Every structure is written in C-alpha cells, then in structure tokens.
Amino acid sequence: MEEIHKIAGIAIKDNAFLMVRKVGKDIWTSLGGKPEGNESEKETLLREIEGEIHCSAEIIKKIGDFKTKAVFDDAILRLSVYLVELKGEVRLDDPELEECRFIPKNYKELGIKLPDSVENHIVSALVKEGVLKG
C-alpha cells in the first residue's frame, strides 16, 4: 500500500485545537500538507499554514510521528505532527477549505468527526505533552 507523508501543525487556544474542513467533507483535519521538492518538514509546515490560513507560525516542538490509514486516500498516512503558535489573524480563503475553527475536547458530543490519526494519536499525544488538558 502506498505511504503518504504529511506534515501537520496543531495550534492550541483555550484548551481547543485548530482544525480545518475541506469543501464537501464532514471530517475535520489538521493544518499541513506534503513536502515539495527538498523541503524540510518545518519548511513544509510553515508554507502550508501560510497558504491555508494566511498566518505565519512559530514551531514550538515536534509532538511525534504517527502511522494510520489515510482518510481521503487508499494509503497509509505517516503524519509528522508539530505544535505551533500562530502569528496574525486567521483568514480562510483557500478554495479547498470550507471551515476552520478551534475544536474542544468534547468534539464527539458536538457531532464533530475527526480522522483516526487525530482522534487516536494526536489528541492523546497532546494530553501526554501537557498542552491539552485531559
């Protein structure tokens, strides 16, 4: 099975994490994308955040690398996840994205769907790191 490498950025505010939703999809995903050319993970992440929500960002630290089934492709997703601090006002005008918001930990009660990578790996890693309160 093909493996896709995606670099993801997670911003935390008021004990909630920033997610985006693609046009026509009901699953929320993280900021980020695939490296282009010889980009480093950090270069990829900063480019993707700027392109998706028009903010610059400071990379705080790497949370980890996780493997799971890709949500939108028949592939294995290798996700390199970084904690970021956004700089500037979030402005969403990427034609692929419909919505962007901070998602609280009680997202299931609100009917918000997250991919396996976020639900089973990233949220627990953020709690373990102490950046998201359990």
trRosetta pair geometry for C-beta under 8 A, 3 or more apart (Angstrom, degrees):
i j d omega theta_ij theta_ji phi_ij phi_ji
1 74 7.2 -116 -148 146 103 76
1 75 6.0 160 162 -133 95 45
1 76 5.4 101 108 -20 118 96
2 73 7.6 -68 81 146 122 123
2 74 7.5 80 37 99 106 69
2 75 4.2 -50 83 -118 93 108
2 76 7.2 -173 94 26 45 73
3 75 6.4 160 -101 178 18 101
3 76 4.7 -28 -107 72 74 100
3 77 7.7 157 -159 -93 63 14
3 78 5.7 32 178 -15 109 110
4 34 6.9 -78 -174 -93 92 118
4 70 5.7 54 33 -82 131 138
4 73 6.3 82 -26 68 148 149
4 75 4.9 78 -15 121 104 142
4 76 7.2 175 22 83 70 47
4 77 5.3 -26 68 -110 99 63
4 78 7.0 -176 85 25 44 72
5 34 6.5 101 82 -132 68 82
5 35 6.8 -13 101 11 115 103
5 78 4.8 -24 -104 72 70 106
5 80 7.1 21 -173 -7 92 106
6 32 5.8 103 165 122 93 116
6 33 6.3 -73 -145 -162 89 18
6 34 5.8 -58 -101 -74 65 65
6 77 6.2 -20 16 -162 115 102
6 78 7.4 154 24 78 64 53
6 79 5.4 -17 70 -109 94 71
6 80 7.5 -170 93 27 45 72
7 32 4.9 -144 97 -163 59 119
7 33 6.8 -11 50 62 81 39
7 34 7.6 133 9 -111 82 19
7 35 6.7 77 -15 -54 121 82
7 41 4.8 163 -109 -159 132 79
7 44 4.5 112 30 98 147 123
7 45 4.7 -107 135 -65 125 88
7 48 7.0 165 79 12 101 146
7 79 7.9 143 -106 -160 19 56
7 80 5.1 -26 -113 69 68 102
7 82 7.2 9 -179 1 92 111
8 30 3.9 43 -157 106 116 144
8 31 6.6 120 -159 73 63 54
8 32 4.0 -125 -104 8 41 157
8 45 7.6 -3 83 -114 7 106
8 79 5.4 7 -4 -170 125 104
8 80 7.0 164 22 79 74 47
8 81 4.8 -20 71 -107 106 72
8 82 7.1 170 88 25 54 68
8 122 7.5 -68 108 -101 148 140
9 30 6.6 165 56 165 44 107
9 31 4.5 -38 60 82 97 111
9 32 5.3 154 4 -63 76 99
9 45 5.1 120 -56 -165 111 111
9 48 7.4 170 1 85 118 112
9 49 5.6 -12 38 -72 160 118
9 57 6.4 19 -163 159 153 169
9 59 7.7 -100 -118 -105 107 84
9 81 7.9 161 -87 -156 20 59
9 82 5.4 -26 -108 72 66 94
9 83 7.9 90 -159 -150 64 9
9 84 4.3 0 -165 -1 111 138
10 17 5.4 -24 -166 -157 101 116
10 18 7.0 162 -157 48 48 80
10 30 6.1 -54 -76 -137 78 122
10 31 7.7 176 -74 34 34 95
10 63 6.9 11 31 -18 130 150
10 81 6.2 21 -11 -173 115 103
10 82 7.1 176 23 87 76 42
10 83 5.7 -42 72 -107 93 54
10 84 6.7 141 61 21 38 82
10 122 6.5 165 -71 -176 147 124
10 126 6.6 -109 134 -85 155 128
11 17 7.0 139 74 -154 46 60
11 18 4.3 16 58 11 98 128
11 31 7.5 33 -4 11 100 137
11 57 7.5 -114 -76 -129 116 121
11 83 7.9 113 -95 -167 35 58
11 84 5.3 -52 -76 80 81 86
11 85 6.7 111 -129 -116 95 26
11 86 5.0 7 -117 -24 153 104
11 102 7.9 -85 98 -100 93 96
12 15 7.2 8 -175 -108 103 21
12 16 7.1 150 -153 73 62 35
12 17 5.6 -31 -97 -95 69 70
12 18 7.8 -124 -68 -7 26 83
12 83 7.2 -19 -6 -150 108 101
12 126 7.2 154 -77 -162 129 129
12 131 5.4 -177 -11 156 163 102
12 132 6.2 -141 -120 -77 134 81
13 16 6.1 -31 72 61 65 86
13 18 7.3 52 11 -50 103 96
13 102 5.3 -86 60 -106 101 151
14 102 6.8 83 55 136 100 155
15 104 6.9 39 109 -134 86 81
15 105 6.9 -50 153 -15 98 109
15 132 6.4 107 -152 -149 67 64
15 133 5.1 -37 -125 28 123 105
16 102 3.8 89 111 156 122 103
16 103 5.7 172 -171 73 98 28
16 104 4.6 -54 -100 -82 106 55
16 105 7.4 -128 -102 -24 61 63
17 102 6.6 149 68 -153 15 72
17 103 5.7 -31 65 55 72 87
17 122 7.9 156 163 135 168 118
17 123 7.5 -140 9 -101 151 78
17 126 6.8 -73 -75 -113 138 174
17 132 6.6 -28 -51 -93 111 131
18 30 8.0 83 97 -141 72 64
18 31 6.6 10 111 -22 112 115
18 86 7.5 59 -22 -33 164 136
18 90 7.9 -163 -138 -98 137 148
18 100 6.9 11 -170 -179 97 90
18 101 7.3 -158 -137 117 64 19
18 102 5.4 -42 -83 -93 62 66
18 103 7.5 137 -114 7 12 80
19 28 4.0 55 143 162 135 119
19 29 6.4 146 -163 70 93 19
19 30 6.3 -63 -118 -88 72 43
19 100 7.5 -169 95 -145 40 54
19 101 6.9 -17 59 66 75 58
19 102 7.9 114 15 -124 72 23
19 103 4.9 9 12 -13 121 127
19 114 7.1 -96 -119 -111 159 99
19 118 7.4 40 -104 -133 126 161
20 28 6.8 152 74 -158 25 77
20 29 6.1 -34 66 68 77 73
20 30 7.5 46 22 162 87 11
20 31 6.2 91 -9 -78 120 65
20 52 6.4 -84 -66 175 165 129
20 53 7.5 -140 -80 -60 127 110
20 92 7.7 165 -128 -122 108 125
20 97 5.1 -43 179 -139 122 125
20 99 6.9 161 -158 89 55 53
20 100 4.8 -16 -106 -100 81 82
21 25 6.1 -158 -176 80 80 93
21 26 7.6 -4 -154 -141 123 19
21 27 7.4 163 -129 88 86 33
21 28 5.0 -54 -77 -101 87 70
21 29 7.4 127 -98 17 40 72
21 97 7.0 110 74 -158 43 75
21 98 5.3 -51 98 61 92 97
21 99 4.3 8 44 56 111 98
21 100 7.6 -153 18 -67 71 42
22 25 4.3 44 68 19 93 129
22 29 7.1 18 -22 20 99 120
22 72 7.9 23 29 -77 158 150
22 96 5.7 -36 -138 159 91 82
22 97 6.0 -68 -108 -104 47 52
22 98 6.6 60 146 3 18 94
23 95 7.4 -26 -27 157 143 57
23 96 6.1 -126 6 -169 104 35
23 97 6.8 -166 -34 -134 79 3
23 98 4.6 128 -91 -52 56 104
24 98 7.4 150 -7 -40 44 140
25 72 7.6 -49 -109 -89 143 119
25 98 7.8 177 41 16 76 126
26 113 5.6 53 128 37 88 133
27 71 5.8 -150 112 -174 157 144
27 113 4.8 -72 -105 109 66 109
27 114 6.8 112 -163 -128 82 15
27 115 5.8 75 172 -59 128 77
28 103 6.4 133 117 -62 163 148
28 112 6.1 -6 -1 -178 133 103
28 113 6.7 149 9 80 79 57
28 114 5.6 -38 64 -98 94 68
28 115 7.9 -131 78 -10 51 77
28 118 7.6 -56 96 43 87 168
29 71 6.9 -145 -86 38 118 152
29 114 8.0 136 -86 -149 41 66
29 115 6.0 32 -101 -7 83 124
29 118 7.3 -164 -132 -35 46 133
30 79 7.9 98 40 -159 140 129
30 81 7.4 -54 179 -121 174 97
30 118 6.4 166 -42 -85 101 115
30 122 7.2 -173 -61 -113 137 171
31 45 7.9 79 118 -158 99 80
31 48 6.4 143 163 124 83 107
31 49 5.4 49 162 -99 137 77
31 52 5.6 -179 -140 74 92 153
31 53 6.8 -58 -113 -4 128 122
31 84 7.8 -71 71 40 135 143
32 44 7.4 50 -160 131 83 98
32 45 5.8 -28 -117 -119 93 75
32 48 5.0 74 -140 109 31 156
32 49 7.5 1 -76 -57 53 75
33 44 6.6 -136 76 173 76 100
33 47 8.0 -80 53 92 118 94
33 48 4.2 176 17 -110 103 133
33 51 8.0 -25 2 65 144 132
33 52 7.9 167 -30 -48 115 123
34 44 7.2 -94 132 -157 22 134
35 39 4.5 -164 -157 70 91 104
35 40 7.7 -140 -123 101 127 7
35 41 7.0 -69 -74 -92 119 46
35 43 7.8 68 -131 78 93 94
35 44 4.4 -80 -96 -80 69 139
36 39 5.4 55 56 -5 61 129
36 44 7.1 148 11 -109 70 92
36 47 7.7 -79 22 95 116 161
39 43 4.3 -137 -162 91 92 119
39 44 4.7 116 128 -60 132 83
39 47 7.2 -65 -140 7 150 141
40 43 4.6 96 49 7 79 102
40 44 6.9 -139 91 -6 41 87
41 44 5.7 -57 -152 35 30 114
41 45 6.3 28 154 -20 65 108
41 80 5.2 -70 -140 109 137 150
41 82 7.5 144 141 -40 113 127
42 45 5.7 -54 -146 36 31 111
42 46 6.4 28 159 -15 66 106
42 59 5.6 -84 -133 -20 103 164
42 82 7.4 101 -102 -79 71 165
43 46 6.1 -57 -146 38 29 107
43 47 6.3 28 156 -17 64 110
44 47 5.9 -63 -151 38 27 110
44 48 6.1 22 157 -17 66 112
45 48 5.8 -58 -144 39 28 109
45 49 6.3 27 159 -19 65 106
45 57 7.4 -85 136 76 98 138
45 59 6.7 85 92 -87 141 120
45 82 5.8 0 -126 38 168 139
45 84 7.2 -168 157 -70 127 138
46 49 5.9 -52 -143 35 29 110
46 50 6.4 30 157 -17 62 108
46 56 7.2 10 -158 -154 97 69
46 57 6.0 -152 -116 53 72 97
46 59 7.4 -81 -62 -40 97 109
47 50 5.9 -60 -152 38 28 111
47 51 6.2 21 155 -14 65 113
48 51 5.7 -60 -144 42 30 109
48 52 5.9 18 163 -13 68 114
49 52 6.1 -61 -137 42 25 103
49 53 6.2 -41 -174 42 63 98
49 55 6.0 -64 154 73 102 85
49 56 7.5 87 105 -148 118 21
49 57 4.7 -6 111 -10 166 133
49 84 6.9 -135 -86 148 155 167
49 86 7.4 -155 -177 -110 131 89
50 53 7.9 -91 -129 59 11 59
50 54 6.5 38 -167 -119 51 29
50 55 6.9 -128 -99 66 49 37
50 56 6.4 18 -87 -91 98 54
50 57 7.9 -128 -51 0 72 93
51 94 6.6 74 145 -94 74 121
52 92 7.7 -15 159 -122 66 75
52 94 5.2 -32 -135 -32 51 152
52 97 6.3 85 -158 -28 89 152
52 100 7.9 137 150 -93 99 136
53 86 7.6 -43 102 -133 134 134
53 90 4.8 -34 179 -147 118 83
53 91 6.5 130 180 53 57 46
53 92 5.9 -24 -118 -82 73 70
53 94 7.7 -53 -60 -13 45 117
53 100 6.0 136 -102 -146 116 166
54 88 7.1 -103 125 119 74 135
54 89 7.9 -11 100 86 105 68
54 90 7.3 122 60 -156 83 35
54 91 4.2 -25 53 57 137 103
54 92 7.9 -142 12 -67 103 27
54 93 7.3 32 -29 26 129 97
55 86 4.6 4 150 -163 152 102
55 87 6.0 150 179 64 91 51
55 88 4.5 -176 -130 67 76 105
55 89 7.2 -157 -90 71 98 25
55 90 5.8 -33 -42 -92 127 58
55 91 7.7 148 -46 19 78 75
56 86 7.8 132 80 -163 42 56
56 87 4.4 -26 75 64 89 114
56 88 6.0 89 23 -1 76 123
57 84 4.4 4 178 180 129 127
57 85 6.5 152 -161 74 73 43
57 86 5.3 -39 -103 -105 87 50
57 87 6.2 -173 -89 10 29 86
58 84 6.6 150 74 -161 44 72
58 85 4.6 -10 56 57 99 99
58 87 6.5 80 -20 -36 89 113
59 82 5.2 -31 -146 170 103 139
59 83 7.6 109 -166 78 58 53
59 84 5.6 -41 -104 -103 51 84
60 82 7.4 149 47 171 69 85
60 83 4.3 -51 61 101 118 100
60 84 6.3 -173 1 -101 89 23
60 85 5.9 89 -52 -20 108 94
61 82 7.0 -174 98 -152 29 75
61 83 5.5 12 54 43 71 110
62 80 7.1 -42 -146 179 112 90
62 81 7.2 112 -166 84 66 53
62 82 5.4 -48 -105 -100 55 77
62 83 7.9 -168 -99 13 8 77
63 81 4.3 -46 59 105 114 104
63 82 6.4 -179 1 -105 86 19
63 83 5.6 106 -53 -35 103 88
63 122 7.1 60 118 -139 149 75
63 125 5.1 98 168 136 111 129
63 126 6.7 -22 -137 -75 141 67
63 129 6.2 -83 -129 -40 89 153
64 80 7.9 -140 116 -144 32 50
64 81 5.8 4 57 50 60 104
64 121 7.8 -130 88 169 125 104
64 125 5.4 -122 21 -141 130 149
65 78 6.5 -1 -174 -178 102 89
65 79 6.9 160 -155 83 52 49
65 80 5.2 -18 -102 -100 84 69
65 81 7.4 177 -87 13 32 78
66 78 7.6 164 82 -155 40 46
66 79 4.8 -17 61 61 89 101
66 81 6.7 19 6 -11 109 120
66 117 5.8 136 106 -149 130 90
66 121 4.1 91 -140 172 154 155
66 122 7.0 -110 3 -57 158 73
66 125 7.7 -122 -57 -31 128 145
67 76 6.0 5 -169 173 101 109
67 77 6.9 162 -150 84 50 53
67 78 5.3 -17 -97 -101 83 68
67 79 7.5 174 -83 17 31 76
68 76 7.4 161 85 -159 21 69
68 77 5.5 -20 67 59 72 100
68 79 7.1 -11 25 1 100 118
68 115 7.6 134 109 147 140 104
68 116 4.9 -168 180 100 140 113
68 117 4.5 -165 44 -77 144 82
68 120 7.3 136 -104 66 141 117
68 121 6.6 -135 -42 -16 132 139
69 75 7.9 138 -159 85 56 39
69 76 6.6 -59 -104 -111 42 54
69 77 6.9 39 129 10 14 96
69 116 6.4 50 50 41 87 145
70 73 4.2 -16 112 58 144 87
70 74 7.3 -89 61 -32 113 3
70 75 4.5 24 6 68 137 82
70 76 6.8 156 -23 -162 90 4
70 77 4.2 125 -81 -48 75 105
71 77 7.7 5 -5 -32 68 149
71 115 4.3 -87 -64 -112 131 124
71 116 7.5 175 -75 16 90 83
71 117 7.7 -97 -36 8 103 108
73 77 7.9 121 57 -67 107 96
77 117 6.1 -63 93 -66 135 141
79 117 5.2 91 -5 -164 157 140
79 121 7.5 127 66 95 130 146
79 122 7.7 -62 120 -64 142 110
81 122 5.7 -177 -124 -113 162 102
81 125 7.1 107 83 86 146 151
83 126 7.6 131 -90 -115 109 91
83 129 7.3 -152 -51 126 142 159
83 131 6.0 -125 -123 -116 143 177
86 90 6.8 3 167 -67 156 92
90 100 6.2 -147 167 115 132 137
92 97 5.8 -106 -165 106 108 122
92 99 7.3 47 157 -141 169 18
92 100 4.6 -180 -76 7 137 126
94 97 4.3 52 76 18 108 109
97 100 6.5 31 161 -52 132 99
103 107 5.0 22 174 -90 109 126
103 112 5.9 -175 -141 143 120 164
103 114 7.5 137 141 -75 165 120
104 107 6.2 169 74 -57 58 71
104 110 7.4 101 53 -15 100 142
105 123 7.2 125 -125 -158 85 122
105 132 6.8 136 -75 172 116 114
105 133 7.7 -107 -25 77 149 69
105 134 8.0 152 -145 -145 163 28
106 109 4.6 -22 166 29 98 121
106 110 6.5 99 114 -18 81 98
107 110 5.5 -65 -151 43 39 109
107 112 4.0 -74 -175 64 97 122
107 114 6.4 55 114 -27 151 118
108 111 7.8 52 -180 -66 32 20
108 112 7.2 -89 -72 54 25 73
114 118 4.2 -98 171 82 119 126
114 119 4.6 145 90 -54 112 93
114 123 7.9 77 116 -37 163 125
115 118 5.3 91 60 11 74 97
115 119 6.8 -158 94 0 34 96
116 119 5.8 -64 -132 48 28 105
116 120 5.2 -14 -176 18 71 119
116 121 7.6 55 139 -3 67 100
117 120 7.2 -53 -107 51 10 84
117 121 5.4 -42 -165 39 49 124
117 122 6.3 47 141 -19 71 108
118 121 7.2 -52 -87 55 8 79
118 122 4.7 -39 -133 41 49 127
118 123 6.2 64 161 -30 66 93
119 122 7.8 40 4 42 19 87
119 123 6.2 -5 -141 8 26 127
120 123 7.8 39 -23 37 9 99
120 124 7.1 -13 177 0 33 122
121 124 6.6 -81 -158 42 16 101
121 125 6.2 10 159 -17 61 115
122 125 5.6 -60 -146 38 30 111
122 126 6.2 30 157 -21 67 105
123 126 5.8 -55 -150 35 30 111
123 127 6.6 29 152 -17 64 104
123 132 6.8 -90 -158 91 64 161
124 127 5.6 -51 -148 36 36 112
124 128 6.2 39 152 -21 66 106
125 128 5.5 -52 -145 37 32 114
125 129 6.2 30 155 -17 65 108
126 129 5.8 -54 -144 40 30 110
126 131 5.2 -82 -166 70 81 98
126 132 3.8 45 131 6 112 122
127 130 7.7 41 176 -72 32 26
127 132 5.1 -62 -73 80 59 96
127 133 7.4 25 -125 154 80 9
127 134 4.7 78 -153 -78 122 89
129 132 7.8 59 61 16 91 78
